[in-house]
C-alpha cells in the first residue's frame, strides 16, 4: 500500500473518480454506502455535475490529463480512486500504473487489457471460444473486423468483407497497433461481472447491448437502397440498451466469467482480476458464445442499471448498481481490515 498508514474508519475515506464514463453511478453508489464523494472534472462540466446532491466535492482541472497535479490533494483526503474507461483514454496505461492515490483494482491487469494478443492468450488459456485471428492479409478467408488497441469505444475499427477490401482499407488506416479478427455474425452481448476477493464469489451484475454508429443504423436502410451510397460501416458506441439473456444460457455465461477469473489468478500476479469486469461476446445462431474482448473495469453499459438489473435484484433484493457494488466491497474490506487486498 505504498507505505501509507491508512485510517480504519469508513468515514475517513472518500470515493473519487473522473467525472465521465460511469462517474454518476460510482459516486451515487458510494454515497448510498456512506462515503464522501469527489468528482474530478474540467471547468466546463462543473455546472452539470453540481446538479447532483450525492457529489460532495468537485475538484476542477484544466483537462483530465492534469490528474497527477491533484494527487497530493486526493491523498490528503484519503481518496480511493475508482478507475473506468476514461482513465485509460485520457491518462494512458502508464499514468494509471504510476498513480500514487489509493486505487481500487489490480494495476497489473492493465498490461493484459492493453494488449489484444495477451487478451487472446488469456481467453484461450481459460478455455473460451475466440474468433480466428489473421496475422497476414493473404490469410484472410472470411469477413474481418480490424481493431486498434486501447479503450476508445469502438473508434478506429473497420470492417472488411474479404482480403481485397482489407488491402484497400488498411492503406489509410492510421493506427500502428491493431488486430485482424474474424467477424462473427450473431448478437453482440456484453456481460457485466463482479468478482470479490473478500468472499471469493463471482456475480453476474447485468447485461447490455451497445448501439454503434453507423453499423446499427445501416440496418434501417434496405440493402437495395444502400448500393451506391458509399457508406462505410463504423463502430463508435453512442449508447447502450438492456438485455436479459435466455436463462438456459446463463450457466455458461457464469462459467465463462469464473474461468476468466481463475485463469487470471494464475497468469496475472499477484492477485489476478477482481472487482467489475465485462466479457464482450457474440452469440451465434447455434447459441455458441465467442468472446471478442474483455474490459477489466466497470464499463459504460452498466449505466443502464443505476438502480440495479434483474440479476442484481435476485442477488441483493435492493437497488445495486455496479458502482454501488464497488463501494460495498470497499466498505466490507474496511470492516474486515482487509483494504490491502483490494487496493493498489
N, C-alpha and C positions, 0 to 999 in steps of 0.2 A: 504493500500500500504506500509506496514511495516514502516510507519513513515517517509519515504523518500520524500523529495520535488523533484518533477520531473520537468525537463525543459519542456517547451511547444512547442518549435520549432522542427519540424520533423528532421532537420539536426543534432540535438543534440542527436539523438538516433541512436543506431546500432542494427542490427538484427543478432543474433548469434545462432548457433546450433552445435551439434556434427557432424563431417564430416563422415557421414554414412547414410544409410537408404534413406532419402529424402532430404539430405543436398543440393544437387545441385539445385533442383528446388526451394527450400526455399530461398536460397541466390540469385539465378538468379532473382526470383520474387521480392525479397527485393530491389535488385539493380535497377530493372525496375521501382520500385516505389520511387526511390530516396534515399534509406537508405544506410548507411555504412554497410558492411557485415563482419562478423567474423566467421571463421571455427575453430573448436577445434578438434585436431587430434593427434594421436601418430606420432612420427617422421617418421616411415616407410611409411606413406601415404602422407607426405608433398609434395614430387615431383609431385605426381598425382594432388593434389588439387591446386598446384601452376600454373598449365596449364590453369586455368580458370580465365579470366580477371575480372569477376564480383565479385571475392572474394578479398576484400581489405586487410584483415589481417588474418594470420593463427597463432593460439595460440597452441603451442606444449605441449603435456602432455605425461608422460610415458605410461599411459593407461587411458581409459575413466573413470575408477573408481577414478582417481585423480581429477576429476572435482571440488570437493569442494575447492581444493587448489588454484584455479584460480578465485574463485567467487569475491574476492575483486577487481581484475583487471577488471572483467566484469562489476561490479557495478560502478567502476570509469569511464568506457566508456559509461555508460547509456545503456548497452546492454539489449535487450529484448530476452529472450530465447524462441525459438520455439521448443517444445518437439515433439519427434517422437518415434518410436518403440525401437530404440537403447538406449534411456534414460531409458526405463523400463528394457530392457535386461541387461544393464551394471551397472546401478546405483541402480535399485530396486525402489519399490514404496515409501518406507520411505525416501530415499535420495531425490527423486523427491519432496515429500511433504515438506521436510525441506529446500529446496533450497531458498536462500535469494535473488538471482538475479531476476529481473522482469521476469515474466513467463506468456506467453500467454495461457490462459485457466483457468479452474476451477479445482484446485487440489483435491477438494472433490469428483470429478468424479472418480479419481483413485481407490478409495475404492470399487466402484461398478464394474469398469473394471477388477480389480484384482480377484474378487470373482465370479466364474461362477454361484454360486447359487443366488447371488444378481442380476447378469445379467439376469438370468431367471425370477426372480421376477419382474424386471423392464419390460421385454418384455411382460409378461403375463398381468401386470397392464396396459400396453399400447395396449392391445387387439390385440396382434400379435401372429401368429402361431409359435409354437416352437416344436421341436421333443420331443417325450417322453423321459423321463429320468428314469433310473433304480437305485434305492438305494441299492438293494441287487442282488447278482449274480443269485440267484434262481428265480428272477422275470423276467430275460431276456427271451423274446419270439420272438426276431427278431434280425437281424444283428445289431451290435453296433459299434460305434467308441468311444474309450476311449481317453479323452483329459486331459493333465496336465494343471495346472494353469500357467498364465503368457504369455508374448509376446515372442514367440520363433519360429515364422514362421512355425508352424506345427510340430516342433521337439517334440519327445516323445508322439506322438499319435500312437495308433494302432487300427486295425480293427479286429473284431471277428464275425464270422458268426452265432454263437449260444453261449449258456451259457457254454457248454462244452469247446469250444475253448477259451472262455474268461477265464475259470478256469485255463487253461494251461498257457496262455499268462501272466496273472496277477502275476504269481509266480516269474517271472523275471523282472517285471516292477518296476523301482527304484523310481518313483515319489510317494510322500506321499499324495499329494492332486490331485485329478482327479475327473472327472465326467464320467458317463457311459451314452451315448446318443444314441438313436436310429439312425441308419444310413439311412438317407433319400436318395433314388435314384432319381437323377434329375441333372439339370445343375447348377453347382456352380456359383453364380453370386455375385459380390462384388460391392455395390452401394456406391459411394463417395458423401457425402453431405457437405454443409457448412451452418451453421445457424449463422445469425448475430443478436446479441442482440441490436445492434445500430439501425437497420432498422426493426427488428423483422420479418425477411424474411428467409425462407429456400430455398436453391438452390440444385439441383442435378448437381454436377460438372462433373462426369464421371462415367464409369462402367468398370470393368475388370473381367477377369477370371484368376485364378492362375494356373501355371504349377507346379505340385507337383511330386516329385520323391520319389519312383518309381511307385506310383499308376497310374499316367498318362501314363508312358512309358510301363506299362504292357499291355495296350490296343493294342500295336503294335505286341504283340506275340499272335498268335491264341491260343484259350483256350486249344485245344488238345495238343499243344506243351508246355504249362505251367506245365502240370502234371508231377510231379517228380522232378521239378527244385528246389523246396523248397524255392521259393522266397516269402518273406513276404512283403505285401504292406506297404509302408511308405508314409508320407505326408509332407515332408520337401519342402517348397516353394523355387524354384530356379528361377522363372521368372513369368512374367505376360503378358497377351495379351488383347487387347482392345475388347470391346463388345458393340454393340448397341442393346438396348432392344426393343422388339416388342412394337410399340407405344401404343397399347391398354393396355399394362401392366404398362405403365409409371404412370398413375394416382394413382394406388395402391402403386407403389414404392414410390411416393412422399408422399402419405398419411401415409405410414409406418414411414417415416422419421419424419413427423410432429407429429405423435402420440408419438414417442420416445422422441422428444424434449419437448412436452407438459407435458408428464409424468415426465420427469427429473426435470422440474421446480417445481413439487410438492414433489418429494421424495429426491432430492439432493440439499441441501442448500449451499450457499444462491442463486446461480444463475442458477443452472441446467447445462445442456450440451450446449456448444456453440463452434463456430469455426468448424474445419473439423472433421468429423467422418465417419465411414464406417459400414454399416449393411451388414453382411455376410449371404447370403441367398442360399437356394436351391430352384429351381423352378421345380416342378414335371410335369409329362405328362399332368396332369389336369390343368396346368398353375396356380398352387397354390404356394404361397411363404411360405417357412419355414425359420425362422431366427435361425441360429445356433450360432451366436456370434456377438458382437458389439465391435468395436475398437474406443475408444473415443479420436481420434487424427488423424493426417494425416497418411495415410497408403501407403505402397510401391507401390501398384498398380497405384497410381496417377502418378508415374514416366513415364508412357507411354505417358502422356499428358503434356509434357513440354511446348508445345505451345497451350494447351487447347484441349478440346474434342468437338464433335458435340454439346453437351449440353451447355457447357460454351460459345461456339460460338454463340448460339442462345440467350444467356443471355447478352453477352457483346460485340459481334461483334468486338472483338480484342483478341489477344492471352491472355489467362487467365488460367494458371495452378492453382492448389490448393495452391501451395507455394506463387504465386503472389496474390491470393485472400486473404491469411492471411495478407500479407503486406498491401494490400489495406484497409483491415479492421482497421489495426493499424493506417494507415495514416488518415483515416476518424475519428477515435477516437481522434487523436491528434488535428485535425482541429476543432472538436466539443468540445474539452477539456473534454473528457469522458473516458480517458485511464483507470481510476479506475474500469470501468465496464467490461473491457476485460482482465485485468492483475491480477495476483495473487501473 
